């Protein structure tokens, strides 16, 4: 049986990672790849190991699935542009055919058929953690089945993400038929899929930011403070490696609450207040962050100290 075809609009680290994994597993037939330039599309296809680089949306062929791996700020605009390409007017692409609802790349002679009914169109999904499938509303109006699929993984480098992907949790949100199509595809490359309600996406993604994106920020502040107090620069990499490795090991073994140490874990609010003043005198924003994080740490420590009912 022929593989389902997959088109990519945008192919940065997330798009390249997922497409390469699906290519390696034989999950989808990677078809057309559209990025910001022909050169970047060619580079993406090279990494993926399949696909045809294209320069404009009108050059993209019909496909069973479409992945929009573009920045959040561009999602609505890309969905609107794709929808305009898929409608009879004004572009030469004729819209959705009644059997599959995919893009056509040439005018269709004779009377135009209406868009496919809801549920019969292709699946189109984006990879944003903070935004829901409603960003793809222009395509949903044409009968496309819309969803979002967000993988909780740091995609710092595509090659590294490919190696680390197995076991990654993946949040699916949107049209039920679309999610049911995506679930086995993500599971095939090692994802652990779960359903997420649309109204929870912002808080859900903020949690991922706390868990991953803020760690480099905190480490940078710590290293800047060390340097400001005279810690030799050549010692910083060793401190970074040692402290982070031990902290991660403790959190992984004990859980975050039990791994908490420092003045908040001891309930030493006087020490926290003195340190907050010192940090604030050095850097006002860092001082505010120290106070806010210390308040959270005190809350965690207090909850940890409560006896079980």
Secondary structure per residue as TSV (DSSP state, phi and psi in degrees):
chain	resnum	aa	ss	phi	psi
A	1	X	-	360.0	136.1
A	2	X	-	-66.2	144.2
A	3	X	-	-71.8	150.9
A	4	X	E	-65.2	141.6
A	5	X	E	-90.0	147.8
A	6	X	E	-131.5	124.7
A	7	X	E	-101.7	145.0
A	8	X	E	-116.0	128.9
A	9	X	E	-113.2	107.2
A	10	X	-	90.4	131.6
A	11	X	-	-149.2	64.1
A	12	X	S	-83.6	-148.6
A	13	X	H	-64.3	-41.3
A	14	X	H	-68.1	-49.8
A	15	X	H	-60.1	-43.6
A	16	X	H	-65.7	-40.4
A	17	X	H	-61.3	-52.8
A	18	X	H	-64.3	-43.9
A	19	X	H	-64.5	-39.7
A	20	X	H	-65.9	-41.9
A	21	X	H	-62.4	-43.7
A	22	X	H	-65.7	-35.7
A	23	X	H	-64.7	-44.7
A	24	X	H	-64.6	-37.4
A	25	X	H	-84.7	-8.1
A	26	X	T	69.2	29.7
A	27	X	-	-76.8	-47.3
A	28	X	E	-127.7	157.8
A	29	X	E	-91.9	106.2
A	30	X	E	-69.4	125.7
A	31	X	E	-110.0	-96.2
A	32	X	E	-101.1	142.7
A	33	X	E	-126.6	119.5
A	34	X	E	-117.4	124.3
A	35	X	-	-129.8	-161.0
A	36	X	S	-74.2	-16.1
A	37	X	S	-155.1	158.9
A	38	X	H	-62.0	-37.2
A	39	X	H	-65.3	-44.2
A	40	X	H	-69.3	-32.9
A	41	X	H	-65.5	-40.7
A	42	X	H	-64.0	-41.9
A	43	X	H	-63.6	-40.5
A	44	X	H	-63.3	-44.3
A	45	X	H	-62.3	-36.1
A	46	X	H	-63.2	-42.8
A	47	X	H	-68.6	-43.3
A	48	X	H	-64.8	-35.4
A	49	X	T	89.4	13.9
A	50	X	-	-169.4	172.6
A	51	X	-	102.9	156.7
A	52	X	E	-115.2	118.8
A	53	X	E	-69.5	135.9
A	54	X	E	-127.8	158.5
A	55	X	S	-100.8	-25.7
A	56	X	S	-140.1	153.8
A	57	X	G	-57.3	-34.0
A	58	X	G	-63.5	-18.4
A	59	X	G	-86.1	-5.9
A	60	X	-	-80.5	135.8
A	61	X	-	-83.2	169.6
A	62	X	-	-59.3	144.7
A	63	X	-	-147.8	155.2
A	64	X	S	-75.6	-36.1
A	65	X	E	-132.8	148.7
A	66	X	E	-129.3	127.7
A	67	X	E	-108.8	121.6
A	68	X	E	-100.9	91.0
A	69	X	-	-98.9	63.6
A	70	X	-	-116.0	162.8
A	71	X	-	-57.9	150.9
A	72	X	G	-52.5	-42.4
A	73	X	G	-65.2	-17.4
A	74	X	G	-101.0	-6.5
A	75	X	H	-59.7	-52.6
A	76	X	H	-60.7	-41.4
A	77	X	H	-65.4	-42.2
A	78	X	H	-66.0	-42.5
A	79	X	H	-62.2	-40.9
A	80	X	H	-65.1	-43.3
A	81	X	H	-63.8	-39.6
A	82	X	H	-67.2	-38.9
A	83	X	H	-64.9	-39.3
A	84	X	H	-65.4	-34.5
A	85	X	H	-68.3	-29.7
A	86	X	H	-87.3	-8.7
A	87	X	S	-96.7	159.8
A	88	X	S	-63.0	-25.6
A	89	X	S	-129.5	141.3
A	90	X	S	-97.3	-2.4
A	91	X	S	-71.4	158.6
A	92	X	S	-71.4	-14.1
A	93	X	S	-71.2	136.4
A	94	X	-	-88.8	-4.4
A	95	X	-	107.3	-147.9
A	96	X	-	-102.5	134.8
A	97	X	-	-90.3	158.3
A	98	X	T	-69.2	-19.4
A	99	X	T	-90.3	-36.3
A	100	X	T	-130.3	-16.6
A	101	X	-	66.7	31.9
A	102	X	-	-102.5	166.9
A	103	X	-	-65.6	141.5
A	104	X	-	-104.0	150.6
A	105	X	S	-110.2	16.9
A	106	X	S	-154.8	154.5
A	107	X	-	-61.2	147.4
A	108	X	-	-101.8	125.0
A	109	X	S	-67.5	151.2
A	110	X	S	81.6	-170.9
A	111	X	S	-61.8	143.9
A	112	X	-	-82.1	138.5
A	113	X	-	-81.9	150.7
A	114	X	-	-70.8	163.8
A	115	X	-	-57.3	152.4
A	116	X	-	-65.0	150.1
A	117	X	-	-65.0	158.8
A	118	X	T	-55.7	138.0
A	119	X	T	92.4	-13.9
A	120	X	S	-101.0	-11.3
A	121	X	S	-79.5	178.2
A	122	X	-	-69.3	164.1
A	123	X	E	-89.7	129.4
A	124	X	E	-126.9	130.4
A	125	X	E	-139.7	154.0
A	126	X	E	-116.6	172.1
A	127	X	-	-114.5	16.6
A	128	X	-	-73.7	141.4
A	129	X	S	-87.1	-26.7
A	130	X	S	-93.9	-24.1
A	131	X	S	-106.3	149.9
A	132	X	-	-97.4	-179.0
A	133	X	G	-66.7	-13.8
A	134	X	G	-63.7	-18.0
A	135	X	G	-62.3	-19.9
A	136	X	G	-101.2	21.0
A	137	X	H	-53.3	-40.2
A	138	X	H	-59.2	-31.7
A	139	X	H	-80.8	-35.8
A	140	X	H	-61.1	-34.4
A	141	X	T	-65.3	-19.7
A	142	X	T	-94.9	4.3
A	143	X	T	96.1	2.0
A	144	X	-	-72.1	146.4
A	145	X	E	-92.8	119.3
A	146	X	E	-110.3	147.0
A	147	X	E	-159.3	169.3
A	148	X	E	-125.5	148.5
A	149	X	E	-138.3	110.7
A	150	X	E	-117.1	124.9
A	151	X	E	-99.4	128.6
A	152	X	-	-85.1	83.0
A	153	X	S	-151.6	145.2
A	154	X	-	-83.2	110.9
A	155	X	-	-93.0	58.5
A	156	X	S	-66.7	-38.9
A	157	X	S	-139.4	138.1
A	158	X	H	-62.8	-43.7
A	159	X	H	-62.6	-40.1
A	160	X	H	-67.4	-42.3
A	161	X	H	-63.2	-36.9
A	162	X	H	-59.5	-43.8
A	163	X	H	-70.5	-28.6
A	164	X	H	-94.6	-5.6
A	165	X	-	-67.4	-35.3
A	166	X	T	-53.4	129.1
A	167	X	T	89.3	-0.5
A	168	X	-	-68.4	128.4
A	169	X	E	-66.8	143.2
A	170	X	E	-135.4	120.7
A	171	X	E	-89.9	123.5
A	172	X	E	-108.0	133.8
A	173	X	E	-146.1	143.3
A	174	X	E	126.5	-152.4
A	175	X	-	-58.1	134.0
A	176	X	H	-60.3	-42.6
A	177	X	H	-63.2	-40.7
A	178	X	H	-64.8	-44.5
A	179	X	H	-63.8	-37.5
A	180	X	H	-66.8	-28.4
A	181	X	H	-75.9	-39.3
A	182	X	H	-76.4	-31.5
A	183	X	H	-57.1	-53.1
A	184	X	H	-65.5	-28.5
A	185	X	H	-67.0	-42.8
A	186	X	H	-71.8	-38.3
A	187	X	H	-62.7	-31.7
A	188	X	H	-64.2	-25.2
A	189	X	T	-103.8	13.8
A	190	X	T	99.4	7.0
A	191	X	-	-76.2	152.9
A	192	X	E	-107.3	102.2
A	193	X	E	-87.0	145.3
A	194	X	E	-147.1	155.7
A	195	X	E	-88.2	143.5
A	196	X	-	-131.8	132.9
A	197	X	-	-74.2	143.6
A	198	X	G	-57.5	-39.1
A	199	X	G	-69.9	-11.5
A	200	X	G	-99.6	1.1
A	201	X	H	-64.4	-40.7
A	202	X	H	-63.5	-47.2
A	203	X	H	-66.4	-40.3
A	204	X	H	-57.4	-46.4
A	205	X	H	-73.0	-34.8
A	206	X	H	-60.0	-35.0
A	207	X	H	-62.8	-40.5
A	208	X	H	-65.7	-34.8
A	209	X	I	-64.3	-44.8
A	210	X	I	-58.0	-42.5
A	211	X	I	-73.6	-29.2
A	212	X	I	-126.0	-53.6
A	213	X	I	-68.1	-28.8
A	214	X	H	-80.9	-17.9
A	215	X	H	-61.8	-47.1
A	216	X	H	-61.6	-33.4
A	217	X	H	-64.7	-49.5
A	218	X	H	-62.0	-40.5
A	219	X	H	-65.7	-39.0
A	220	X	H	-63.6	-43.3
A	221	X	H	-61.8	-44.6
A	222	X	H	-60.4	-44.8
A	223	X	H	-69.0	-36.7
A	224	X	H	-63.3	-39.9
A	225	X	H	-67.6	-41.3
A	226	X	H	-58.6	-47.4
A	227	X	H	-62.0	-38.4
A	228	X	H	-65.9	-24.5
A	229	X	T	-96.3	1.3
A	230	X	T	100.2	8.5
A	231	X	-	-64.9	127.5
A	232	X	-	-57.2	135.2
A	233	X	H	-59.1	-32.9
A	234	X	H	-70.6	-15.0
A	235	X	H	-87.6	-16.5
A	236	X	H	-61.2	-48.0
A	237	X	H	-57.6	-38.2
A	238	X	H	-66.9	-41.9
A	239	X	H	-59.4	-44.2
A	240	X	H	-57.8	-51.8
A	241	X	H	-64.0	-45.9
A	242	X	H	-67.1	-50.9
A	243	X	H	-67.3	-42.5
A	244	X	H	-65.8	-42.4
A	245	X	H	-61.9	-43.1
A	246	X	H	-69.3	-38.7
A	247	X	H	-64.5	-45.3
A	248	X	H	-62.8	-41.4
A	249	X	H	-62.4	-42.6
A	250	X	H	-66.1	-43.1
A	251	X	H	-63.2	-43.0
A	252	X	H	-65.0	-36.9
A	253	X	H	-82.7	-44.2
A	254	X	H	-101.3	-19.4
A	255	X	-	92.0	155.9
A	256	X	H	-62.7	-40.2
A	257	X	H	-66.2	-46.4
A	258	X	H	-69.2	-24.1
A	259	X	H	-83.2	-6.7
A	260	X	-	-65.2	131.4
A	261	X	-	-131.9	-176.2
A	262	X	S	93.9	-172.6
A	263	X	H	-61.9	-34.6
A	264	X	H	-66.7	-40.2
A	265	X	H	-63.4	-29.4
A	266	X	H	-88.7	-7.5
A	267	X	T	73.2	23.9
A	268	X	-	-87.2	80.1
A	269	X	H	-69.6	-28.3
A	270	X	H	-65.1	-42.7
A	271	X	H	-64.5	-39.7
A	272	X	H	-60.9	-43.9
A	273	X	H	-63.4	-42.7
A	274	X	H	-64.7	-43.3
A	275	X	H	-67.4	-36.9
A	276	X	H	-61.1	-40.0
A	277	X	H	-65.1	-40.9
A	278	X	H	-66.5	-43.3
A	279	X	H	-65.9	-42.8
A	280	X	H	-63.3	-34.8
A	281	X	H	-67.0	-30.7
A	282	X	H	-79.4	-45.0
A	283	X	-	-153.0	116.7
A	284	X	H	-61.3	-44.0
A	285	X	H	-66.5	-41.0
A	286	X	H	-64.2	-36.6
A	287	X	H	-63.5	-42.9
A	288	X	H	-63.4	-39.9
A	289	X	H	-65.4	-39.4
A	290	X	H	-61.4	-44.5
A	291	X	H	-63.7	-45.0
A	292	X	H	-65.8	-43.5
A	293	X	H	-69.5	-34.8
A	294	X	H	-65.3	-38.6
A	295	X	H	-62.0	-41.7
A	296	X	H	-65.7	-40.2
A	297	X	H	-63.6	-40.0
A	298	X	H	-63.4	-39.1
A	299	X	H	-63.1	-42.6
A	300	X	H	-64.1	-44.1
A	301	X	H	-63.4	-39.6
A	302	X	H	-66.2	-41.1
A	303	X	H	-65.8	-38.3
A	304	X	H	-64.1	-34.0
A	305	X	H	-77.3	-15.7
A	306	X	S	-69.6	134.2
A	307	X	-	-69.2	147.4
A	308	X	-	-68.3	140.5
A	309	X	-	-69.4	360.0
